[in-house]
Amino acid sequence: MYAFVHNTYLFIPDVDAVRQLPMSALDQAVIDALPEIRTVLHMPIREHGKPLGMIALMSLSQPRLLEPEELKLIELVTSFVGTVITNSRLYQIVEEQNSYIEELNLRLHDRVQRLNETVRLDFLTGLLNFGAFRSELARCIEEANHDGTDLSVVILDIDHFKRLNDTYGHMTGNIVLKELAARIMQVVQVTDFPCRFGGEEFAIILPQNNLEDACTFAERLRDAVAGQPIEADDQTLSLTVSLGCARYQVGETAEEFLSRADHALYRAKAGGRNRVQAARHPEGPSARES
């Protein structure tokens, strides 16, 4: 204890010479418990010059004299032990900091993902918003041009939505939009990209789908909407949609692609609504007019 408190080594060449001297109860108990102790060396373990522990060396039966070089060697050993302890503490601190940093990174990544999703999604319907739709469409067009794979898009519009809003109010109109989004999600595949195109218009990107596939998808969606009324604010509303389908043609721009789908939607409305219309090929009429 002396060595630790005073930050210096304590060397007793022969304990028998001091057994009868006054000492603390703890030191007396140690001597009494080990009557064969003869030589004692207590060397402090230091961290940055301050004691943090102690090494006790003892000889039994016979006293052991230590040369200055031996004392120096023992002091170097305790210094090394102090360095090891310091390094282990630093390692623990570094590990704790690394764990904390990793946790912060995970939280930040999660927040960035949630923020990205928030930025990409339409607040009312939960579908992709127009900006995200254009981004995904550009990517899909690039893949179609590169791989030569099919790509189609379906644009749909709620029939007589303005009349519905004027009759029942915008709150009911919002309920209708949310329910339509839910029905779209029931029909799409995980590889499709449904979005709110604007107002009461929706659009779905259909990778790996040709024009016939797109029209089949659109018919299923049309039937899912028309086949079951929507309950909104104690009102039972029958709803229909008109849909335009287009297959991407290599070399056309996104605007040209969407324009053909939009014109097909316009023809579906002009043809009586609640119907699917396929887009004409850029070079002439489509073989399919639904």
KAZIGI-V179419 format. One record per backbone hydrogen bond with DSSP energy under -0.5 kcal/mol. CO is the residue of the C=O (numbers start at 1). NH is the residue of the N-H. Records with the same first field share a line. If there is no record, write none. Layout:
CO=NH, NH
//
This chain:
1=5
2=6
3=7, 8
10=42
11=13
12=40
13=64
14=17
15=18, 19
18=21
24=28
25=29
26=30
27=31
28=32
29=33
30=34
34=37
36=61
38=15
39=59
40=12
41=43, 57
42=10
43=55
44=46
45=52, 53
47=50
50=47
53=45
55=43, 57
57=41
59=38, 39
60=62
67=70, 71
68=72
69=73
70=74
71=75
72=76
73=77
74=78
75=79
76=80
77=81
78=82
79=83
80=84
81=85
82=86
83=87
84=88
85=89
86=90
87=91
88=92
89=93
90=94
91=95
92=96
93=97
94=98
95=99
96=100
97=101
98=102
99=103
100=104
101=105
102=106
103=107
104=108
105=109
106=110
107=111
108=112
109=113
110=114
111=115
112=116
113=117
114=118
115=119
116=120
117=121
120=129
122=126
127=122
128=196
129=133
130=134
131=135
132=136
133=137
134=138
135=139
136=140
137=141
138=142
139=143
140=144
141=145
142=146
143=147
144=148
150=208
151=248
152=206
153=246
154=204
155=244
156=202
157=242
158=161
160=164
161=165
162=166
163=167
164=168
165=169
169=173
170=174
171=175
172=176
173=177
174=178
175=179
176=180
177=181
178=182
179=183
180=184
181=185
182=186
183=187
184=187, 188
189=192
193=205
194=128
195=197, 203
198=201
200=158
201=197, 198
202=156
203=195
204=154
205=193, 207
206=152, 209
210=214
211=215
212=216
213=217
214=218
215=219
216=220
217=221
218=222
219=223
220=224
221=225
222=226
223=227
225=228
230=232, 237
232=235
235=232, 237
236=238
237=230, 239
240=159
242=157
243=277
244=155
245=279
246=153
249=252
253=257
254=258
255=259
256=260
257=261
258=262
259=263
260=264
261=265
262=266
263=267
264=268
265=269
266=270
267=271
268=273
269=272
275=243
277=245
281=284
284=281
287=289
//
